[in-house]
Amino acid sequence: MTTGEKIKRIRRHRQMTQKELGEKIGLGAGGANRIAQYEMGYRIPKKPLLEKMAEVLNVSAMALSEGGNGAAADMMEQLFWLDEEVPGIINLVRTQRSETRYNANQDFSLCYDDNDDWPPDSPVAIWFNSTILNDFLKDWAEVQRKLRQGEISEKEYFEWKICWPESADGQNES
């Protein structure tokens, strides 16, 4: 997803017009036109302006960027936006440690209990040898669980993603 598409999606989520956003970030009378150009991809806002937009839209600056935040953070942002473009494509499931040592056998597979929520074909699992990335994914899995259980709305789920990583700090408290 481009920076412009992200700006548009978040601006609409905040129920703000292009004119309002333009004014709040100090673009003056032609602000709506500039915001439209950013959203359509005709222009790309420079980093200081993106940071101001993030502040006005009350989101993490990473939510508007196109990368360069660090490998783990960039991967999480890409996954968040993929989840927005194709809802339900990413399904996170927490795992439990077993006494069996699977790493000794490269041909192992994880087992799951079949139910109506699983896809017709067996899903593929992935894990990372990165503590920070695994911690990010655990936080996300918990928020996704809350969404599936009806504890939070789609709007609150989107809000968590666009405010991440700041939102990850407070989400474990509830």
DOVORO-864748 format. One record per residue (C-alpha): residue in one letter; z, y, x. Coordinates in Angstrom, 1 decimal. Layout:
<"a"; <Z; Y; X>>
...
***
This chain:
<"m"; <0.0; 0.0; 0.0>>
<"t"; <-0.9; 3.4; 1.4>>
<"t"; <1.5; 6.3; 1.9>>
<"g"; <-0.3; 8.1; -1.0>>
<"e"; <0.2; 5.2; -3.4>>
<"k"; <3.8; 5.0; -2.4>>
<"i"; <4.3; 8.8; -3.0>>
<"k"; <2.7; 8.4; -6.4>>
<"r"; <4.7; 5.4; -7.4>>
<"i"; <8.0; 6.9; -6.4>>
<"r"; <7.2; 10.3; -7.9>>
<"r"; <6.4; 8.7; -11.2>>
<"h"; <9.6; 6.6; -10.9>>
<"r"; <11.5; 9.9; -10.5>>
<"q"; <9.6; 11.3; -13.6>>
<"m"; <8.4; 14.2; -11.5>>
<"t"; <5.0; 15.9; -11.8>>
<"q"; <2.8; 16.6; -8.8>>
<"k"; <3.5; 20.3; -9.3>>
<"e"; <7.3; 19.8; -9.3>>
<"l"; <7.2; 17.7; -6.1>>
<"g"; <4.9; 20.3; -4.4>>
<"e"; <7.3; 23.1; -5.3>>
<"k"; <10.4; 21.2; -4.2>>
<"i"; <9.0; 20.4; -0.8>>
<"g"; <7.8; 24.0; -0.4>>
<"l"; <4.1; 23.8; -0.8>>
<"g"; <3.9; 26.8; -3.1>>
<"a"; <1.2; 27.5; -5.7>>
<"g"; <-1.2; 24.9; -4.4>>
<"g"; <1.4; 22.2; -4.2>>
<"a"; <0.1; 20.1; -7.1>>
<"n"; <-3.4; 20.0; -5.5>>
<"r"; <-1.9; 19.0; -2.1>>
<"i"; <0.2; 16.2; -3.6>>
<"a"; <-2.9; 14.9; -5.5>>
<"q"; <-4.8; 14.9; -2.2>>
<"y"; <-2.0; 12.9; -0.5>>
<"e"; <-1.8; 10.5; -3.4>>
<"m"; <-5.5; 9.9; -3.4>>
<"g"; <-5.6; 9.4; 0.4>>
<"y"; <-7.8; 12.5; 1.1>>
<"r"; <-5.0; 13.9; 3.3>>
<"i"; <-2.0; 12.3; 5.1>>
<"p"; <1.2; 14.3; 5.2>>
<"k"; <2.7; 14.8; 8.7>>
<"k"; <6.1; 13.2; 9.5>>
<"p"; <8.2; 16.3; 8.9>>
<"l"; <6.7; 16.7; 5.4>>
<"l"; <7.1; 13.0; 4.7>>
<"e"; <10.8; 13.3; 5.6>>
<"k"; <11.1; 16.3; 3.3>>
<"m"; <9.4; 14.3; 0.5>>
<"a"; <11.8; 11.4; 1.0>>
<"e"; <14.7; 13.8; 0.8>>
<"v"; <13.4; 15.4; -2.4>>
<"l"; <12.6; 12.0; -3.9>>
<"n"; <16.0; 10.7; -2.8>>
<"v"; <14.6; 7.6; -1.0>>
<"s"; <14.7; 6.2; 2.5>>
<"a"; <12.0; 7.8; 4.7>>
<"m"; <10.9; 4.3; 5.5>>
<"a"; <9.9; 3.8; 1.9>>
<"l"; <7.1; 6.4; 2.4>>
<"s"; <6.0; 5.5; 5.9>>
<"e"; <3.2; 3.2; 7.0>>
<"g"; <5.2; 1.5; 9.8>>
<"g"; <6.6; 2.3; 13.2>>
<"n"; <10.2; 1.8; 12.1>>
<"g"; <10.8; -1.3; 14.1>>
<"a"; <9.5; -4.8; 13.6>>
<"a"; <12.2; -6.0; 11.2>>
<"a"; <12.3; -2.8; 9.1>>
<"d"; <8.5; -2.7; 8.9>>
<"m"; <8.4; -6.3; 7.8>>
<"m"; <11.0; -5.6; 5.0>>
<"e"; <9.1; -2.5; 3.8>>
<"q"; <5.8; -4.5; 3.7>>
<"l"; <7.5; -7.3; 1.7>>
<"f"; <9.1; -4.8; -0.7>>
<"w"; <5.7; -3.2; -1.4>>
<"l"; <4.0; -6.5; -1.8>>
<"d"; <6.7; -7.4; -4.3>>
<"e"; <5.8; -4.2; -6.2>>
<"e"; <2.0; -4.9; -6.1>>
<"v"; <2.3; -8.5; -7.2>>
<"p"; <5.7; -8.9; -9.0>>
<"g"; <7.2; -12.3; -8.7>>
<"i"; <5.2; -13.3; -5.6>>
<"i"; <8.3; -13.3; -3.4>>
<"n"; <11.2; -15.5; -4.5>>
<"l"; <14.2; -15.6; -2.3>>
<"v"; <16.7; -18.4; -2.4>>
<"r"; <19.9; -18.6; -0.4>>
<"t"; <20.4; -21.8; 1.6>>
<"q"; <23.5; -23.8; 2.5>>
<"r"; <24.2; -25.3; 5.8>>
<"s"; <24.1; -29.1; 6.0>>
<"e"; <25.8; -31.5; 8.4>>
<"t"; <22.4; -33.0; 9.2>>
<"r"; <20.6; -31.7; 12.3>>
<"y"; <17.1; -31.0; 11.2>>
<"n"; <16.0; -29.1; 14.3>>
<"a"; <15.8; -32.3; 16.2>>
<"n"; <13.0; -33.5; 13.9>>
<"q"; <10.0; -31.1; 13.7>>
<"d"; <8.7; -33.0; 10.6>>
<"f"; <11.7; -32.2; 8.3>>
<"s"; <11.4; -30.6; 4.9>>
<"l"; <13.9; -28.8; 2.7>>
<"c"; <14.6; -30.4; -0.7>>
<"y"; <15.1; -28.5; -3.9>>
<"d"; <16.1; -29.3; -7.5>>
<"d"; <13.1; -29.1; -9.7>>
<"n"; <13.4; -26.9; -12.9>>
<"d"; <11.1; -24.8; -15.0>>
<"d"; <11.4; -21.8; -12.7>>
<"w"; <9.7; -23.5; -9.7>>
<"p"; <6.0; -23.3; -9.2>>
<"p"; <3.9; -26.4; -9.9>>
<"d"; <3.3; -27.0; -6.2>>
<"s"; <6.2; -27.3; -3.8>>
<"p"; <7.1; -23.8; -2.4>>
<"v"; <7.1; -23.2; 1.4>>
<"a"; <10.3; -21.9; 3.0>>
<"i"; <10.5; -19.6; 6.0>>
<"w"; <13.3; -18.4; 8.2>>
<"f"; <13.5; -16.1; 11.2>>
<"n"; <15.4; -16.4; 14.4>>
<"s"; <16.5; -12.8; 13.9>>
<"t"; <20.0; -12.1; 12.8>>
<"i"; <19.1; -8.7; 11.5>>
<"l"; <16.1; -9.8; 9.5>>
<"n"; <18.0; -12.7; 8.0>>
<"d"; <20.8; -10.3; 7.0>>
<"f"; <18.2; -8.0; 5.4>>
<"l"; <16.7; -11.0; 3.5>>
<"k"; <20.2; -12.2; 2.4>>
<"d"; <20.9; -8.8; 0.9>>
<"w"; <17.5; -8.8; -0.8>>
<"a"; <18.1; -12.4; -2.1>>
<"e"; <21.4; -11.2; -3.7>>
<"v"; <19.7; -8.2; -5.4>>
<"q"; <16.9; -10.5; -6.6>>
<"r"; <19.5; -12.9; -8.0>>
<"k"; <21.1; -10.1; -9.9>>
<"l"; <17.7; -9.2; -11.4>>
<"r"; <17.0; -12.8; -12.5>>
<"q"; <20.5; -13.0; -14.0>>
<"g"; <20.0; -9.8; -16.0>>
<"e"; <22.8; -8.0; -14.1>>
<"i"; <20.4; -5.2; -13.0>>
<"s"; <17.2; -3.9; -14.5>>
<"e"; <13.7; -3.7; -13.0>>
<"k"; <14.2; 0.0; -12.5>>
<"e"; <17.5; -0.6; -10.6>>
<"y"; <15.7; -3.3; -8.5>>
<"f"; <12.9; -0.9; -7.6>>
<"e"; <15.6; 1.8; -6.8>>
<"w"; <17.3; -0.6; -4.4>>
<"k"; <14.1; -1.3; -2.6>>
<"i"; <13.0; 2.4; -2.2>>
<"c"; <16.5; 3.4; -1.0>>
<"w"; <16.8; 0.5; 1.4>>
<"p"; <18.5; 0.1; 4.0>>
<"e"; <21.1; 2.6; 2.7>>
<"s"; <21.2; 0.8; -0.6>>
<"a"; <22.0; -2.5; 1.1>>
<"d"; <25.3; -1.1; 2.4>>
<"g"; <26.6; -0.5; -1.1>>
<"q"; <25.0; -3.4; -3.0>>
<"n"; <27.5; -6.0; -1.8>>
<"e"; <30.4; -4.1; -3.4>>
<"s"; <29.5; -4.9; -7.0>>
***
